[in-house]
Amino acid sequence: MLAASVLVPAVAGAQGAEGDEGAESDGRIAQVTAAFRPAVTYTATPAPTSEAPVACDFFADLGPPLGPSPSFGWTEAIRNADILGTGTPWSVQIRCWRAGSPTLLPGYPRFWDPPTPPLAAAPDLIEAPRLELYASRAIPFEPAAAELSPAAEQIVGVPTWLAVTSELDYAPVTANAGPLWATVRPVFRDVRWDMGDGSVPIRCAGDDVAVRFDPDVALERQSTDCFHVYESNGVGAVVPTTITATMTWDIWASTSTRPTERLITPVTRTATFIVDVRELQAVID
């Protein structure tokens, strides 16, 4: 989720900041809150500055293309605002100004003419929703790690214990950009085990996710609900089998512009094993 926009009615000759020369609009303007030339910092809790945020708007100009256009960072906002595809020649105009000030920021307005889209974000602006992405990427997820018991060859009819051994609990991370901030909080949901034998995947959650078999403790004194039992594959057969463990966290976010925490996206990490599954034959005299 790189951008979120609010659509409001526009009029021909609409002005973003006082004194800004307007342009013919297709009837819609998308408005975005952003920070201007910020240095993004990462903290455990929000640490905004006292400066005023930046207000920006952009809209499609009807008529011929307006000439060469520098790159800017609003590609996703434009797509989400659905202001393209008017069926006539158009350009996109962006204007930004400090909230409470009538003066446009240096370098604005900017224009984008089709068909070549901008390839990179503008270095001087970060819109509020993008901070959620920055904060999410700053969560120090470990490489996914899991463990089987038995650890190597699996035996038909014998329970295989399944356990996640990498970190599951992570602290919240806040990305700060000037007066704006976004805090993300990862919450572990579950681990999905695909055992590679065509069986229904196993989903484990709660305390059983990280329970490992202890060979020094009697079997009757330990248990887990996170296990799998392989079925017959032919007496004496050894079948190489790929096992995949997919761990999922729900990412909850709150921001300076949307302080109520909400679920924004899941994040997954995967660990893969290749093991032999063997069926033993017992001979009874």
ChimeraX attribute file (.defattr): number of C-alpha atoms within 10 A of each C-alpha:
attribute: neighborCount
match mode: 1-to-1
recipient: residues
	/A:1	13
	/A:2	16
	/A:3	21
	/A:4	19
	/A:5	20
	/A:6	13
	/A:7	15
	/A:8	10
	/A:9	10
	/A:10	16
	/A:11	14
	/A:12	13
	/A:13	13
	/A:14	18
	/A:15	15
	/A:16	23
	/A:17	22
	/A:18	12
	/A:19	10
	/A:20	16
	/A:21	11
	/A:22	16
	/A:23	16
	/A:24	15
	/A:25	22
	/A:26	18
	/A:27	15
	/A:28	19
	/A:29	25
	/A:30	23
	/A:31	22
	/A:32	21
	/A:33	23
	/A:34	29
	/A:35	25
	/A:36	23
	/A:37	13
	/A:38	16
	/A:39	11
	/A:40	17
	/A:41	16
	/A:42	18
	/A:43	14
	/A:44	12
	/A:45	15
	/A:46	20
	/A:47	18
	/A:48	16
	/A:49	13
	/A:50	9
	/A:51	13
	/A:52	16
	/A:53	21
	/A:54	25
	/A:55	23
	/A:56	26
	/A:57	21
	/A:58	25
	/A:59	27
	/A:60	27
	/A:61	25
	/A:62	18
	/A:63	12
	/A:64	11
	/A:65	16
	/A:66	17
	/A:67	10
	/A:68	8
	/A:69	18
	/A:70	11
	/A:71	16
	/A:72	19
	/A:73	18
	/A:74	23
	/A:75	18
	/A:76	15
	/A:77	22
	/A:78	19
	/A:79	12
	/A:80	17
	/A:81	20
	/A:82	14
	/A:83	19
	/A:84	17
	/A:85	9
	/A:86	12
	/A:87	7
	/A:88	11
	/A:89	15
	/A:90	22
	/A:91	22
	/A:92	21
	/A:93	22
	/A:94	20
	/A:95	22
	/A:96	26
	/A:97	23
	/A:98	20
	/A:99	16
	/A:100	11
	/A:101	13
	/A:102	13
	/A:103	16
	/A:104	20
	/A:105	17
	/A:106	10
	/A:107	9
	/A:108	15
	/A:109	18
	/A:110	15
	/A:111	22
	/A:112	24
	/A:113	21
	/A:114	15
	/A:115	7
	/A:116	9
	/A:117	15
	/A:118	17
	/A:119	10
	/A:120	11
	/A:121	14
	/A:122	14
	/A:123	11
	/A:124	15
	/A:125	20
	/A:126	25
	/A:127	25
	/A:128	27
	/A:129	24
	/A:130	18
	/A:131	26
	/A:132	28
	/A:133	18
	/A:134	21
	/A:135	24
	/A:136	25
	/A:137	13
	/A:138	15
	/A:139	16
	/A:140	11
	/A:141	17
	/A:142	11
	/A:143	10
	/A:144	18
	/A:145	17
	/A:146	20
	/A:147	20
	/A:148	19
	/A:149	17
	/A:150	15
	/A:151	11
	/A:152	13
	/A:153	18
	/A:154	23
	/A:155	19
	/A:156	18
	/A:157	14
	/A:158	14
	/A:159	15
	/A:160	20
	/A:161	21
	/A:162	28
	/A:163	24
	/A:164	22
	/A:165	14
	/A:166	15
	/A:167	14
	/A:168	19
	/A:169	12
	/A:170	15
	/A:171	11
	/A:172	20
	/A:173	25
	/A:174	28
	/A:175	29
	/A:176	29
	/A:177	26
	/A:178	23
	/A:179	20
	/A:180	29
	/A:181	31
	/A:182	30
	/A:183	27
	/A:184	31
	/A:185	23
	/A:186	24
	/A:187	18
	/A:188	20
	/A:189	19
	/A:190	18
	/A:191	27
	/A:192	18
	/A:193	24
	/A:194	18
	/A:195	19
	/A:196	17
	/A:197	16
	/A:198	7
	/A:199	11
	/A:200	10
	/A:201	16
	/A:202	15
	/A:203	17
	/A:204	21
	/A:205	15
	/A:206	10
	/A:207	10
	/A:208	17
	/A:209	23
	/A:210	21
	/A:211	18
	/A:212	20
	/A:213	20
	/A:214	12
	/A:215	9
	/A:216	6
	/A:217	9
	/A:218	9
	/A:219	10
	/A:220	6
	/A:221	7
	/A:222	11
	/A:223	14
	/A:224	15
	/A:225	13
	/A:226	22
	/A:227	20
	/A:228	17
	/A:229	14
	/A:230	19
	/A:231	15
	/A:232	14
	/A:233	14
	/A:234	13
	/A:235	12
	/A:236	10
	/A:237	13
	/A:238	17
	/A:239	16
	/A:240	15
	/A:241	16
	/A:242	14
	/A:243	16
	/A:244	19
	/A:245	25
	/A:246	19
	/A:247	26
	/A:248	19
	/A:249	20
	/A:250	18
	/A:251	21
	/A:252	20
	/A:253	25
	/A:254	20
	/A:255	22
	/A:256	16
	/A:257	13
	/A:258	13
	/A:259	12
	/A:260	10
	/A:261	13
	/A:262	14
	/A:263	13
	/A:264	14
	/A:265	13
	/A:266	14
	/A:267	15
	/A:268	15
	/A:269	15
	/A:270	16
	/A:271	16
	/A:272	15
	/A:273	15
	/A:274	13
	/A:275	18
	/A:276	15
	/A:277	21
	/A:278	22
	/A:279	21
	/A:280	15
	/A:281	9
	/A:282	7
	/A:283	5
	/A:284	4
	/A:285	3
